[in-house]
Amino acid sequence: MSEPTVPPVPPRPPRTPRDPLHGVTLEAIVSALAAHYGWAGLAERIALRCFSSDPSVSSSLKFLRKTPWARAKVESLYLFMLREQRRGERPAVRRADD
């Protein structure tokens, strides 16, 4: 007697990561921050010369790719900006006594 053949189990699709930085390039992060805060506002929030002295996306990318602690600060500010934007999109909650 032959054993019944069991079809192979299809591979699971990869889970969507919960990391909001997944798939976002450093260039997109710097561009979004510069558009949102402006270079002067960005330099106020993160004291880096690449944001205050003749700032550009390309010069910032060169520095941030070589400096992990600075990149971490930029990514943290980007996540903060996303949280603030989400809070701003929510409709105001009205209390019953208003």
SULPE-V931247 format. One record per helix or strand. SS is the DSSP state (A for helix, B for strand). FROM is the first residue (numbers start at 1). TO is the last residue. If there is no record, write none. Layout:
BEGIN
SS_FROM_TO, SS_FROM_TO
END
This chain:
BEGIN
A_26_45, A_49_52, A_57_66, A_68_89
END
